[in-house]
Amino acid sequence: MQVTELRSEGLKREYKVTLPAAELAERLTSELNTLKGRVRINGFRPGKVPLAHLRKLYGRSVMADVVQNAVNEANRKIIEDNDLKLALAPKIDMPESQEEVEKALDAKGDLDFTVALEVLPIFELADLSDVTVKKPVATVSDEDLDTALNRMAAQNRAYAAKDGEAAAGDRVKVDFVGTIDGVAFEGGTAQDITVEIGSGQFIPGFEEQLVGAKAGEERTVDVSFPENYGSTELAGKAASFAVTVKEISAPGESVIDDELAKGFGLESLDKLKEAVRGAISGDYEAQSRRRVKKELLDALDAKYGFELPEGLVEQEFNAVWSQVEADLKNNGRTFADEDTTEEKARDEYRRIAERRVRLGLVLAKVGSSADIQVSDEEVDRALVDRVRQYPGQERQVWEFYQKNPQAKSELRAPILEEKTVDHILGRVTVVDEPMSRDELFRDDEDDKAEAAAS
């Protein structure tokens, strides 16, 4: 096997590999000799099948394995001899000439192929002694606690049958049949459906048209499905629902007391307050973590400017872009609706992909340099957390991960990233910045408001 370097530019390398016909024949003979003792062919005693006969029967299939093994061997040789760290798997280009391939498979001609690859960039870790990041800190106020308790009480208050007309906040049990242009459509018919007027859970306009309805009444509700409705067959279409009101119930008073706590499995209101305060505090800490991590990553991104492997960037961009296109399609929107063009959006998301790749490489180098490890126990805890996200399917999810080591190993990556971020935060200056709940979540809420308005 002969290996010749054809290209070495930036992070790209290309090599030509030549397997002489004599070497191919030798490798083929070796494989056939190994096969000789295993195959059973009528008319021949075990181990006595002539090589020429074996070659006639199995030569092409065995040679395919010989070539694949040689390709793998060439890849290993190139990587080890040149001490390369690859960004992606090598790209193998076989000869375009079918005649050349045929000769090689018959071991009557040399086999030439090229190996193209990209290597990871070599860079030094930056000095972070001048980096300062702000850590937002919000404490749970009594007002925050009261808001949460009032919401819980409202969601868990009792409803009682009501005479008279339905009003906002009431629950109305209905049957309905939906039609479009006079024809019933799939999913448009239901019985004993509870509609809470004002909840916003139904098609816009549906709940509002039940205000004033009485039990036993039949009325027609005319609405239009939103342009971004999940079903493309219904999106944007006008529909008419023949609704039968069966019963109306009104909400009782929201009461915050020990009984409310018991409904959540706690013995007293004080215990409920303690649990709710802890849950809110956990939410605040998680949001604080997201913001300080983003600020740290921004600082790291500004510190590095090394060349990126094009293949990794393209891979990341394709993943991001496919999600962008899927989101637009699912929401029935276009780039124009987002006040941009596809070209501008592509440029923006390519920059995002480049940032992700750059920061991924930096975090990987930091983690390696600091010998940051993820223990099996940490992976198991992450798996338990993942299983809890699928109530009712815990056993199936658990068994899936146990039977798929690759899926389980993928749980390590986010753990390693968080541990690496903690490591870096321990080496920069972190300044606590007290703020209110509204200030803590302002960026997230501004993003949501902007998305809703666009």
C-alpha positions as CSV (number, residue, x, y, z in Angstrom):
1,M,0.0,0.0,0.0
2,Q,1.4,3.4,-1.1
3,V,0.1,6.6,0.4
4,T,0.9,10.0,-1.2
5,E,-0.2,13.4,0.1
6,L,-1.9,15.4,-2.6
7,R,-3.2,18.4,-0.6
8,S,-2.5,20.2,2.7
9,E,-4.3,23.5,2.8
10,G,-5.7,24.9,6.0
11,L,-7.7,22.2,7.7
12,K,-8.1,20.1,4.5
13,R,-6.0,17.1,3.6
14,E,-6.1,14.8,0.6
15,Y,-4.2,11.6,0.0
16,K,-3.9,9.2,-2.8
17,V,-3.7,5.5,-1.9
18,T,-2.5,2.8,-4.3
19,L,-3.0,-0.9,-3.8
20,P,-0.9,-2.8,-6.3
21,A,-2.5,-5.7,-8.1
22,A,0.0,-8.1,-6.5
23,E,-1.0,-6.9,-3.0
24,L,-4.7,-7.3,-3.9
25,A,-4.1,-10.8,-5.1
26,E,-2.1,-11.6,-2.0
27,R,-4.8,-10.3,0.3
28,L,-7.5,-12.2,-1.7
29,T,-5.5,-15.4,-1.5
30,S,-5.1,-15.0,2.3
31,E,-8.9,-14.4,2.7
32,L,-9.8,-17.4,0.5
33,N,-7.4,-19.7,2.5
34,T,-9.2,-18.6,5.7
35,L,-12.5,-19.3,4.0
36,K,-11.3,-22.7,2.7
37,G,-11.6,-24.3,6.1
38,R,-15.1,-23.0,6.8
39,V,-17.2,-23.6,3.7
40,R,-18.9,-26.8,2.7
41,I,-19.1,-27.5,-1.0
42,N,-20.6,-30.6,-2.5
43,G,-18.0,-32.9,-4.0
44,F,-15.1,-31.7,-1.9
45,R,-13.9,-32.8,1.5
46,P,-13.8,-30.0,4.2
47,G,-10.6,-27.9,3.7
48,K,-9.8,-29.5,0.3
49,V,-11.6,-27.1,-2.0
50,P,-9.1,-25.8,-4.6
51,L,-8.4,-22.1,-4.3
52,A,-9.2,-21.6,-8.0
53,H,-12.7,-23.0,-7.4
54,L,-13.2,-20.9,-4.3
55,R,-12.1,-17.8,-6.3
56,K,-14.6,-18.6,-9.0
57,L,-17.4,-18.9,-6.5
58,Y,-16.6,-16.2,-3.9
59,G,-13.8,-14.1,-5.5
60,R,-15.8,-11.0,-6.1
61,S,-17.6,-10.9,-2.7
62,V,-14.4,-11.7,-0.8
63,M,-12.5,-9.0,-2.8
64,A,-15.2,-6.5,-1.9
65,D,-14.3,-7.2,1.8
66,V,-10.6,-7.0,1.0
67,V,-11.1,-3.6,-0.5
68,Q,-13.1,-2.3,2.4
69,N,-10.6,-3.6,4.9
70,A,-7.8,-2.0,2.9
71,V,-9.7,1.4,2.9
72,N,-10.1,1.1,6.7
73,E,-6.4,0.3,7.0
74,A,-5.4,3.2,4.8
75,N,-7.5,5.6,6.9
76,R,-5.9,4.4,10.1
77,K,-2.4,4.6,8.6
78,I,-3.0,8.2,7.3
79,I,-4.3,9.3,10.7
80,E,-1.6,7.6,12.8
81,D,1.3,8.5,10.5
82,N,0.3,12.1,10.4
83,D,-1.0,12.4,13.9
84,L,-4.3,13.8,12.7
85,K,-7.4,14.6,14.7
86,L,-10.4,14.5,12.4
87,A,-13.3,16.8,12.4
88,L,-15.5,14.3,10.4
89,A,-15.2,10.8,8.9
90,P,-12.9,10.7,5.8
91,K,-14.4,10.9,2.4
92,I,-13.4,8.1,0.1
93,D,-13.4,8.6,-3.7
94,M,-13.1,5.4,-5.8
95,P,-12.0,5.4,-9.5
96,E,-14.7,6.7,-11.9
97,S,-13.6,4.2,-14.5
98,Q,-15.6,1.0,-14.2
99,E,-12.9,-0.8,-16.2
100,E,-10.3,0.1,-13.6
101,V,-12.6,-1.0,-10.8
102,E,-13.3,-4.3,-12.5
103,K,-9.6,-5.0,-13.0
104,A,-8.9,-4.3,-9.3
105,L,-11.7,-6.6,-8.2
106,D,-10.2,-9.4,-10.3
107,A,-6.7,-8.5,-8.9
108,K,-5.5,-7.8,-12.4
109,G,-4.9,-4.1,-12.0
110,D,-3.9,-1.6,-9.3
111,L,-6.6,0.1,-7.2
112,D,-6.1,3.9,-6.8
113,F,-8.5,5.9,-4.5
114,T,-8.3,9.2,-2.7
115,V,-9.0,10.0,0.9
116,A,-10.2,13.6,1.6
117,L,-10.6,14.8,5.2
118,E,-10.7,17.8,7.5
119,V,-8.8,18.0,10.7
120,L,-9.6,19.9,13.9
121,P,-8.0,23.3,14.3
122,I,-5.0,23.7,16.6
123,F,-5.4,26.7,18.9
124,E,-4.2,27.8,22.3
125,L,-6.6,28.4,25.2
126,A,-7.1,32.1,25.7
127,D,-6.3,34.0,28.9
128,L,-9.6,34.6,30.7
129,S,-8.3,36.6,33.6
130,D,-9.8,39.8,32.2
131,V,-13.3,38.3,31.7
132,T,-16.1,39.4,34.0
133,V,-19.6,38.1,33.7
134,K,-22.7,39.2,35.5
135,K,-24.8,36.7,37.3
136,P,-28.4,37.9,37.8
137,V,-29.8,37.0,41.2
138,A,-33.5,37.3,42.1
139,T,-35.1,36.3,45.4
140,V,-38.6,35.0,45.7
141,S,-40.8,37.9,47.0
142,D,-44.1,37.5,48.9
143,E,-45.8,38.9,45.8
144,D,-44.3,36.1,43.7
145,L,-45.5,33.5,46.2
146,D,-49.0,35.0,46.4
147,T,-49.3,35.1,42.6
148,A,-48.4,31.4,42.3
149,L,-50.7,30.4,45.1
150,N,-53.6,32.3,43.6
151,R,-53.0,30.7,40.3
152,M,-52.9,27.2,41.9
153,A,-56.1,27.9,43.8
154,A,-57.9,29.2,40.7
155,Q,-56.9,26.1,38.7
156,N,-58.1,23.8,41.4
157,R,-61.3,25.4,42.5
158,A,-64.5,23.4,42.4
159,Y,-67.2,24.0,39.8
160,A,-70.9,23.7,40.5
161,A,-73.9,23.4,38.2
162,K,-75.4,26.7,37.2
163,D,-78.8,27.8,36.0
164,G,-79.0,30.7,33.6
165,E,-76.6,32.0,31.0
166,A,-73.0,31.0,30.5
167,A,-70.5,33.7,31.3
168,A,-66.7,34.2,31.1
169,G,-65.0,31.8,33.4
170,D,-67.8,29.2,33.3
171,R,-67.4,25.7,32.0
172,V,-69.8,24.5,29.4
173,K,-70.3,20.9,28.4
174,V,-71.2,20.6,24.7
175,D,-71.7,18.4,21.8
176,F,-70.8,19.8,18.4
177,V,-70.6,19.0,14.7
178,G,-68.3,21.1,12.5
179,T,-68.7,21.6,8.8
180,I,-66.8,23.4,6.1
181,D,-69.0,24.5,3.1
182,G,-71.7,22.3,4.5
183,V,-69.5,19.2,4.7
184,A,-68.5,17.6,8.0
185,F,-64.7,17.3,8.3
186,E,-62.5,14.8,10.2
187,G,-62.0,15.8,13.8
188,G,-64.8,18.3,13.8
189,T,-67.4,16.2,15.7
190,A,-67.3,15.5,19.4
191,Q,-69.5,14.8,22.4
192,D,-69.3,15.8,26.1
193,I,-66.5,18.3,25.5
194,T,-65.9,20.8,28.3
195,V,-65.2,24.3,27.2
196,E,-63.9,26.9,29.7
197,I,-65.0,30.3,28.4
198,G,-62.0,32.6,28.3
199,S,-59.3,29.9,28.5
200,G,-58.2,30.3,24.9
201,Q,-58.0,26.6,24.4
202,F,-60.3,26.5,21.4
203,I,-60.2,28.1,18.0
204,P,-60.3,31.9,18.3
205,G,-63.9,33.1,18.6
206,F,-65.4,29.7,19.6
207,E,-65.5,30.2,23.4
208,E,-66.7,33.8,23.1
209,Q,-69.8,32.8,21.1
210,L,-70.9,30.5,24.0
211,V,-71.4,33.5,26.3
212,G,-75.1,33.8,27.1
213,A,-75.9,30.2,26.1
214,K,-78.2,28.2,28.3
215,A,-78.4,24.4,29.1
216,G,-80.4,22.6,26.4
217,E,-79.8,25.4,23.8
218,E,-78.6,24.8,20.3
219,R,-76.6,27.5,18.6
220,T,-74.3,27.9,15.6
221,V,-70.7,29.0,16.1
222,D,-68.9,30.4,13.1
223,V,-65.2,30.7,13.2
224,S,-62.1,30.6,11.0
225,F,-59.1,28.3,11.6
226,P,-55.9,30.2,12.1
227,E,-53.5,30.4,9.1
228,N,-50.9,28.5,11.1
229,Y,-53.3,25.8,12.3
230,G,-51.6,22.4,12.7
231,S,-53.7,20.7,10.0
232,T,-52.9,22.2,6.6
233,E,-56.3,20.9,5.3
234,L,-58.1,23.2,7.8
235,A,-55.7,26.1,8.1
236,G,-57.3,29.4,7.2
237,K,-60.7,27.9,6.4
238,A,-64.0,29.2,7.7
239,A,-66.0,26.6,9.6
240,S,-69.5,26.4,11.2
241,F,-70.2,24.4,14.3
242,A,-73.6,23.2,15.3
243,V,-73.3,23.2,19.1
244,T,-75.6,21.7,21.7
245,V,-75.2,23.0,25.2
246,K,-75.7,20.2,27.7
247,E,-74.8,21.8,31.1
248,I,-73.2,24.9,32.5
249,S,-71.0,25.1,35.7
250,A,-69.6,28.1,37.5
251,P,-66.4,28.3,39.3
252,G,-66.4,28.4,43.1
253,E,-64.4,30.7,45.2
254,S,-60.6,30.3,45.1
255,V,-59.5,29.4,48.6
256,I,-55.9,29.2,49.8
257,D,-55.9,27.0,52.9
258,D,-54.8,23.7,54.3
259,E,-57.3,21.9,52.1
260,L,-55.7,23.3,49.0
261,A,-52.3,22.0,50.3
262,K,-53.8,18.5,50.9
263,G,-55.0,18.5,47.3
264,F,-51.3,18.7,46.3
265,G,-50.3,15.9,48.8
266,L,-49.0,18.3,51.5
267,E,-50.2,18.4,55.1
268,S,-50.6,22.1,55.5
269,L,-50.6,25.5,53.8
270,D,-47.2,26.3,55.4
271,K,-45.8,23.2,53.7
272,L,-47.3,24.2,50.4
273,K,-45.9,27.7,50.7
274,E,-42.5,26.2,51.4
275,A,-42.7,23.9,48.4
276,V,-43.9,26.6,46.1
277,R,-41.2,29.0,47.2
278,G,-38.6,26.3,46.6
279,A,-40.0,25.6,43.1
280,I,-40.0,29.3,42.2
281,S,-36.5,29.7,43.5
282,G,-35.4,26.7,41.4
283,D,-36.9,28.4,38.3
284,Y,-35.1,31.6,39.1
285,E,-31.8,29.8,39.6
286,A,-32.3,28.0,36.3
287,Q,-33.0,31.2,34.5
288,S,-30.0,32.8,36.2
289,R,-27.8,29.9,35.0
290,R,-29.0,30.3,31.4
291,R,-28.2,34.0,31.4
292,V,-24.8,33.7,33.0
293,K,-23.9,30.9,30.7
294,K,-24.9,32.9,27.6
295,E,-22.8,35.8,28.8
296,L,-19.9,33.5,29.3
297,L,-20.2,32.0,25.9
298,D,-20.4,35.4,24.4
299,A,-17.2,36.3,26.1
300,L,-15.5,33.1,24.9
301,D,-16.8,33.6,21.3
302,A,-15.1,37.1,21.3
303,K,-11.8,35.5,22.5
304,Y,-11.4,33.0,19.6
305,G,-11.1,33.4,15.9
306,F,-9.5,30.2,14.6
307,E,-10.4,28.6,11.3
308,L,-13.4,26.2,11.4
309,P,-13.8,22.9,9.6
310,E,-16.2,23.6,6.8
311,G,-17.7,20.1,7.1
312,L,-18.7,20.6,10.8
313,V,-20.1,24.1,10.0
314,E,-22.1,22.7,7.1
315,Q,-23.4,19.8,9.2
316,E,-24.5,22.2,12.0
317,F,-26.0,24.7,9.6
318,N,-28.1,22.0,7.9
319,A,-29.4,20.9,11.3
320,V,-30.4,24.5,12.2
321,W,-31.8,25.3,8.8
322,S,-34.0,22.2,8.6
323,Q,-35.5,23.3,12.0
324,V,-36.1,26.8,10.7
325,E,-37.9,25.6,7.6
326,A,-39.9,23.1,9.7
327,D,-41.0,25.9,12.1
328,L,-42.0,28.2,9.3
329,K,-44.0,25.5,7.6
330,N,-45.7,24.3,10.8
331,N,-46.7,27.9,11.6
332,G,-47.8,28.8,8.1
333,R,-45.3,31.7,7.9
334,T,-42.7,32.9,5.3
335,F,-39.4,34.7,5.6
336,A,-41.3,37.9,4.5
337,D,-43.5,37.4,7.6
338,E,-40.4,37.4,9.7
339,D,-39.3,40.7,8.0
340,T,-36.3,39.1,6.2
341,T,-35.4,37.2,3.1
342,E,-34.2,33.6,2.7
343,E,-30.8,34.9,1.8
344,K,-30.4,37.1,4.9
345,A,-31.8,34.3,7.1
346,R,-29.3,31.8,5.7
347,D,-26.4,34.2,6.4
348,E,-27.7,34.8,10.0
349,Y,-28.1,31.1,10.7
350,R,-24.8,30.2,9.2
351,R,-23.2,32.6,11.6
352,I,-25.1,30.9,14.4
353,A,-23.8,27.5,13.1
354,E,-20.2,28.9,13.1
355,R,-20.6,30.2,16.6
356,R,-21.9,26.8,17.8
357,V,-19.0,24.9,16.2
358,R,-16.4,27.3,17.5
359,L,-17.7,27.2,21.0
360,G,-18.1,23.5,20.9
361,L,-14.4,23.1,20.0
362,V,-13.4,25.5,22.7
363,L,-15.4,23.8,25.4
364,A,-14.1,20.4,24.2
365,K,-10.5,21.6,24.5
366,V,-11.1,23.1,27.9
367,G,-12.7,19.9,29.1
368,S,-9.9,17.8,27.7
369,S,-7.2,20.1,29.2
370,A,-8.8,20.1,32.6
371,D,-9.5,16.3,32.4
372,I,-13.1,16.8,33.1
373,Q,-14.9,13.5,33.4
374,V,-18.5,12.4,33.5
375,S,-19.1,9.4,35.8
376,D,-21.5,6.6,35.1
377,E,-23.5,7.7,38.2
378,E,-24.0,11.1,36.6
379,V,-25.3,9.5,33.4
380,D,-27.6,7.3,35.4
381,R,-29.1,10.3,37.2
382,A,-29.6,12.1,33.8
383,L,-31.3,9.0,32.6
384,V,-33.7,9.0,35.5
385,D,-34.5,12.6,34.8
386,R,-35.1,11.8,31.2
387,V,-37.4,8.9,32.1
388,R,-39.5,11.1,34.4
389,Q,-40.3,13.3,31.4
390,Y,-42.5,10.5,30.0
391,P,-45.1,9.7,32.7
392,G,-46.8,6.4,32.0
393,Q,-44.0,5.3,29.6
394,E,-41.2,5.1,32.1
395,R,-40.5,1.4,31.6
396,Q,-40.4,1.7,27.8
397,V,-38.1,4.7,27.9
398,W,-35.8,3.1,30.4
399,E,-35.5,-0.1,28.4
400,F,-34.9,1.9,25.2
401,Y,-31.8,3.5,26.7
402,Q,-30.6,0.3,28.3
403,K,-30.8,-1.5,24.9
404,N,-29.2,1.4,23.0
405,P,-25.8,2.3,24.4
406,Q,-25.3,5.0,21.8
407,A,-28.4,6.8,23.0
408,K,-27.3,6.5,26.6
409,S,-23.8,7.8,25.8
410,E,-25.4,10.9,24.2
411,L,-26.6,11.9,27.7
412,R,-22.9,12.5,28.6
413,A,-22.5,15.4,26.2
414,P,-24.7,18.0,28.0
415,I,-23.4,16.9,31.4
416,L,-19.8,17.4,30.2
417,E,-20.7,20.8,28.8
418,E,-22.3,22.0,32.0
419,K,-19.3,20.8,34.1
420,T,-16.9,22.5,31.7
421,V,-18.9,25.8,31.9
422,D,-18.7,25.5,35.7
423,H,-14.9,25.0,35.4
424,I,-14.6,28.1,33.3
425,L,-16.9,30.2,35.6
426,G,-14.5,29.3,38.4
427,R,-11.7,31.0,36.5
428,V,-13.4,34.2,35.5
429,T,-14.8,37.0,37.6
430,V,-18.5,36.5,38.4
431,V,-20.4,39.4,39.8
432,D,-23.8,39.0,41.3
433,E,-26.4,41.4,40.0
434,P,-29.5,41.6,42.1
435,M,-32.7,42.1,40.2
436,S,-36.5,41.5,40.2
437,R,-38.3,38.6,38.7
438,D,-39.4,40.7,35.8
439,E,-35.9,41.9,35.1
440,L,-34.6,38.3,35.3
441,F,-37.0,37.0,32.7
442,R,-37.2,40.2,30.6
443,D,-35.0,38.9,27.7
444,D,-37.1,35.8,27.4
445,E,-40.4,37.6,27.5
446,D,-39.2,40.3,25.1
447,D,-38.2,37.5,22.6
448,K,-41.7,36.0,23.0
449,A,-43.4,39.3,22.5
450,E,-41.3,40.1,19.4
451,A,-42.1,36.7,18.0
452,A,-45.8,37.2,18.6
453,A,-45.8,40.6,17.0
454,S,-43.9,39.6,13.9
